[in-house]
Each structure stands twice: as C-alpha cells, then as structure tokens.
Amino acid sequence: MRFLHPDGTPVHLAYCSNVHQAEDLAGIIAQLGAHAEPVRQRLGVGRLGIGLWLARTAVTELAADERALTILKAELAARGLETVTLNAFPYEGFHREVVKKDVYLPDWADPARLAYTLDCARVLAALLPDDARRGSVSTLPLAWRTPWPDERADTARRALVQLASGLAELESETGRRIRVGFEPEPGCVVETTTQAVREFADVDRDYLGVCLDACHLAVQFEEPGDALGRLADAGLPVVKLQASCAVEAPDPTDPRAHAALRDLAERRFLHQTRTVAEGAVVGVDDLPDALDGGGLPATGADSPWRTHFHAPLHAEPEPPLRTTTGALTGVLAGLLGGPTATCDHIEVETYTWSVLPRPPADLAAGIAAELAWARDRLTGLGLKEDHS
C-alpha cells in the first residue's frame, strides 16, 4: 500500500515475506499466490507492498538469470503486488527447526555477506516499480557480539566502504538508488541507536543508514523520541522501519506471567530478554535463560521484562502479558507525524506466526489485520492512502 505524507513524500507500507517458508524462485512465486494475493484481497486494495526475503539460493538464481527476474516481476504485477524493499538479514535456513544464532551468519566480516547484499540490491533495482523513488535493503547489525575481535571489526568496516561503492555503481548503471539499513538488535555488535551512531559514524549516508525495528528498540528500553533524536542529530538516516512489537511481562513476579512466557519459549528463534535494574538495561540471550536460569531480576511491576518475540500488531498476547504497542506508535509518530517525513519504507515484520502457542488457522487474515492496524495509524497521522 502507498500513502502520501502532507509534505508530498510517498510512503510505502508492506509486509515481510520471511514469515513464509520458501528459499528458491519456484517457492517464492508459489507464496505470492498462496499468501500475498489473499492478503491483498482481504484488505480490499488494488496494490499491496511485499518486502521480499530472498534467501541466497533465490538471489543467486535471480542475479544470474534475467529471464528469472522478468518472471518474478511479472508475477508480482499480475497479483497486484509491488516490492520496494528486501529483507536481507537472514541468509538462508530461516525456517529450519532450530535457527537461533545462525541467523547472524555470515556476518559482515565474511565476504559472503557483502556479495549477498549487493546481489540483493541488484535484484531489487530490477524489481522496483517504475515510479518508485528508491529501494531499501535491511541487514544485520554487523554481527553477533561475540566473538568480535578488532581484526574482524576492521574487516567489516572495509566491507561497508565496498558496499557503498557497489551501491553507487549500481545507481550509475541502472538509475535506481538502493539504500541499505543496518538493523540494531539485542545481543549484537550494534544493539542500540547509541551504538549505531558510533559504529556507523563514517559510512556514506547517501547509501547506508539504519533499519529501525520497533520491537528491538522496545526490548532495549529505548524511548522512541530519544532514539530518533539521536539518529537525526548524527545525520544517520532511517532507511526503513520494521513495524513490530515485543512482548512485555508487566510484573515478572506474577506466576501467570511466567506461565504465559513459557508458552513463548520455543526452540526455533532467539528471544533475547531484557529488564531495567538500578537504572541500567540488563538481559539474557534467550527467554529460557530468564525463566530457568535466574538470569534476570524479577523485582515487580517497576521492572517489567521485555522479550524479543515479534507479536502480531493488532492482538494482545495471553494475559497478563502485553505488547509494546506504545513504542511502535511513538516511532511512527516521530518518523511521520511531523511536517516532514523522515522514513518512507515501512515493513510489518511478524515472522513468528508459526511459533505462536496457537498459530492462526488463516494466516492471510492475520497479516491483513496487522496491515489494517498499520494503515489506521498512518492515516491517523495525516497520511492519505494513495489508490492510484
């Protein structure tokens, strides 16, 4: 879906296809018909944005075969779909039985990550609608925090210079600008916007910036206004917003909260969990560590626990749990509620539907409900839906 900000900026709203299990071109095309088109039909819109996740296998095929790219672009158009953003955080195997920390591999000290990201950018340049101003690609925040010795950090910095250079060459060749956003995430080399400002101080701002994930921001207890102000003061652009909510246990001493959290402690994805103790954010790397290992203080309602579990935007989890909807609405207001739009790509990224305690019988209906929720918030900020 497209919206128009009062300042005239076109704003794109999409949902991320990493919720679907497909890693080759045939599977991706199948998911467009099985999932994305039904979502569009349920929303009753003529055009739906889909943020594609293209695993390494699919990107290799598309980057090497112009005919394959033509087929995918035609399938998108035939189903009323458009792509202005790619999620290039997971490299492959995102729906394996156990993913956990493997999602951070290869990291930015590995040449494979640079090659994959540039291939994604090239594919996106070919998929962009003719009237799109630019495209965006989101990626991991350098690496998981350990091991990260100086030599690997230096290698990653050189890779970012090569990335910006490659994106500039791509724009020169195609006339399409693709920007890459690094996504701060709990447990990684870059967890917070403060660290993002430090680590990306010298990047080329024309092509590189941050992908702000509202769930991650909330888990790290960053206030939206402070975080956005920090990035703006540093001149670090928000290339893309991932509209997402974390799960919060308002009172970790409540036995009902522990029981509800245990239902979320599944084995596929990593669910980093944080709280605030003595004025500092403290945490553990996965939810079972908090529930079983005593790694987090449980001091009552003044120190809620927040866990990195992307919860559906429109629905509350099992009581007494709740979601960090307030953080997401604060980020939306900060980026789009002012006289100038400071982000034009928004991607709903709830990839956890299949690992919910009670997965929905109708996934398309759930995704459509999330997008409708986001649409209502955007129109509430004064954006007008573009039906053209």
N, C-alpha and C positions, 0 to 999 in steps of 0.2 A: 504494500500500500504506500501511497505517496501523500504527503501533506505539504502545505505551503505555510512557512513561517511569516508573520507580519512583515518581516524585513525583506521578503521575497525569496528567501532560501528554500529550495526544495528539500524536504526531509523524507528519507526512506525508512519504512518500517518493514522488517522481515522476521521470519523465524528461522532458527538454525537447524539444518538437516542432520546434525550429528546425533539427533535423537533417533534416527533411523539407521538400521544396520545394512550398509552397502559399501563396498570398497572397490568395485570396478564399475565401468561405464554402464554395463547392462543393468546392474543393480541400482545404480543411481537413476537411470531412466525409469526403471520399474517403480521406484519410490515416488517419483513425480506423479504418476497416475494413481498409485495406491494411497498416497497420503497428502501430498501438497495440493493437488487439484481438489480433492474433497474438502480440505481446509478452506480454500478459496470459495468454493460453492457454499459452504456453511456460513461464511462471512457475508456472502452476497455481494462480493466486489468483482470488478472486471479484471483487476490486476493485483496479484499478490507477490510480495517480495519473499524470496527464499535465499537465506545465507547458506550456500553450499559448503559442506565439509567434503573435500575431495582427498581421499587417502592417497598415499604415494603411488599405489598401483594405478589408480584412476588418473592422476595428474600426469604420470609418465605416458599413458596412452593418449591423453588429450594433447599434451605438449608435442608429441611426435607425429600426430596424425590430424591434419587439417580437416579431413572428412569427418573424423570423430567429433571435433569441435562443432562443425556445421550441424551434425545430427543433434547434439545436445542443445545447441541454441535453438534449433527448430522445435525440439520437444518442449522447451521452456515456453516459447512463444505460442505454440499450439494449445497449451494448457493454461494460458493467461498468467504465466509466471515470469518474473524477472530477477536477475541476480546482479547486485551491485557490490556485494561483499562476500568474502570467503572466510571460513574459519580454518586456519592452517595451524592451530595449536596441536591437536592430535595428528600424529604422523601416519599411524596405522594401528589396527587392532583395538579400536576404541570400544568394541563390543565383545571383546574376549571375556571369558568367565571371570578373570581377575585382571584388572588394569593397574590400579593403584599408581605407584611412582613411575611406571613405564611410560605414562603419558608425557613425561618430560624428556623423553628420548626420541631422536637425537637432540642434544641441546645446542646452543649457539656456539659452542667451541668445536662442534663437529661439522665438517664441510657439508655433510648431507643435509643439514638444516638449511643452510644458505641456498643450496641448489634447489631443494624442495620449495622454498618460499618464493624464489624467483620464478620457478616453473608455475606456481600458483598465480603469481602476478601476471605472467604472460597469458595464461588461460583466461583469467578474469578480464584482461584487456579485450580479448576476443568475444567474451560473453556479454560485456556491458551493453545495455540499451544505447541506441544512437544518441538519445538526448540526456544521458547521464553525465553529470559534470566530472565525476571521478569514481574510482573504485577503492575499496579498502580490504585489507587482509589482516586478520588478527593472528598473533603468535604468542608463544610462551615468553615469560619474563626472564630470558637468558637461560636459566637452568634451575633445577632443584638446588637448595642452598649448600648441600654437601655432596661430594667433595667439590670445592670450587677454589683451587689454588690460584695464585697470581698468574701463572702461565696460561691457564685456561681462560681466565678473565681477559687477559691481553689478546688471546686468540679471538674471543668473542667480539671485542671492540673492533678489531680489524675486519671481522666479518660484517659488522654493521656499516662500516665505510664502504665495503664492497656491495652491500645490499643497496645502499642509497645510490651508488654509482650505477648499479644494474637497473634500478627503477628509473633513473634519469635517462638511461639509454633506451629503455622500453618506451618512455614517453616520446623521445625523439623519433623512434621508429614508427610508432602507432598513433601518436597524437593523444593517447589516453594516459592520464595520470593515475597511478595506483599508489596508495599510501599504506604503510604497514604500521600497525599498532601493537605495542608490547603490553601484555595484559598482567598487571600486578596480581599475584596470587599468594595466599598464605603458605609459608614454608619454602618459598622460592628465593632466589637471589634478590629479586625485587618483590617485596610483599606489599608495600605501601606507596602512596604518592610521594612521600618524602624521599624514599629510596629511588623512585622513578626519576625525580628531579635530579638526584645526584648521579645515578648511573647513566642517564641519557642527556647529560648536560651538553655534550658536544656533538650530538647527532644532527644530521641535516633535517631541519624542521619542515622543509618542503615535502619530504617523502616519509619521514619517520616521526612517530609520536606514541601515544598510549591508546590502548583499548581499555576503557574503564568498565570493569564488571561490578555492578552494584552489589551483588552477593558478596564478592571478595572484600569490597570496601566496608561492608557492614560487619563481616566476620572480624576484620581488623579494628573495629570500633572507630573508624574514621568518620568524622562528621562531613556530610556532603559539601556544605558551604566552604569549610576549611580546605578540604581536598581540592575542590575546583579552583579556589582562590590560589592555592599553592601552585597548581599547574599553570594557571593563567599568568601569575607573576613570573614564572620561569619561562614563559613563552613556549611551553610544551603542549602541542595540540592534542585534543581528544579526537582521535581519528574515528573512533567507533565506540558506541555504548552498548554493552550487553545488558539488556534489561532482565534482571534476575533478582531473586530474593533468597536469603538464607533462612534457616530455621533457628528460632530462639527459644530457649527454656528460661522463662522469666525468673523462676525460683528453682535453682538446681537442687535444693534440699527436698523438694516435693517428690515423693516416691512415684507419683503418677508421671512426672516429667521424665524420670529415669526409664520408666517402662515404655513411654512413647518414644524416647530417643533410641532405646534398644531395638525397636522395630525398624529404625532407620540405619542401624549399624550393619549394612550389607557388605558383601565381600568384593564387589567389582570396583567401585570408585573410592578414592581417598576423600575422607570427610574431616578435614582439619577443623579443630575446635578451639575456641578462644574464650577468655573472660578477662575482666579487669580486676587486678588485685593490687592494693596500695598504690593506685594511680597509674599502674603500668599494665599493658596488654601482655597476658601470658597464655601459653597454649600447648597443645599436643598435636601430633601429626595425624592422628586418626581418631574417630569417635570412640571405638572400643578402648583406646588408651585412656580416655577420660572416664568411661563407665567402669572399667575393670582395674585400671592401674592406679587410680587415685592421682592422676597427673594434674588435675585442676582443682583449685579450691572451690568448695560449694558453701558459700557463706550466706546465701539467702537472696532475697529479691533485689538487693542493691548490687549484686554481681551476677547478672544473667550469663548463661552460656550461649554462644552462637556457633553454629556448625555449618561447614561448607557443604550444604545439601541444597541444590537448586530446587526450590519449592515452586509449584505452579503459582503464577502471579495472582490468579483470581480466587484461590481457595485457601482456606486455613487448614493447617495440619491437625493431627489428633490433639485435643485439649489435654493438658494445659499449654502445649506448645503454641507458638505463633510464628509469623514470619516478619522479616524486616522490610515490610512494605513501605514504611516511612522513609527509610534510607533511599529506596528506589524513587519514590515520588520527589524526594528532595533533590536527587541528582537530575531528574527530568526537569524540574523547575529551574535548577541552576544552569542547565545547558540550553534550555529552550524557552524559559519563562520570561526572559528579559527582552530588551529591544533588539538584541542581536542574537542570532542562533550561533552557538559555538560548537555544535556537532550536528552532522546531517545524516548519519547512518546509525540506526537503532536496530538491534537484533535480539529478539526474545530467545533466550538460550536455556531451556529447561530440558536437559538431556536425560533426566533421572526418572522419567515416567515409568520405565520398565522395572525399576528397582523400588518403586513406592511399595509400602506394605500392602496396598490394594490397588494394583495397576488398573487403569480405566479400561472398560470394555470397548470404548470408542475413542481412540487416540485423536482422531481428527477433530472431534467435538471439543476435547480438552485444549488442543492447540488453538483452535478457533476462539475459544473462550478467553484464553490468555491474550491473544491479539486484540480481541474486542476490548478487554480491560485496558490494554495499552492505548488503543485508539481513543477511548474515552478520556484518558489522562492527557493525551496530546491536544485533543480538541478543547479540553478544559483549560489548557494553557494558551488558547487563542489561535492554534494552528487550524487550518482549514483542509479538510480532506480533498485531494485532487482526484477527480473522477475522469479526467481526460485520458 
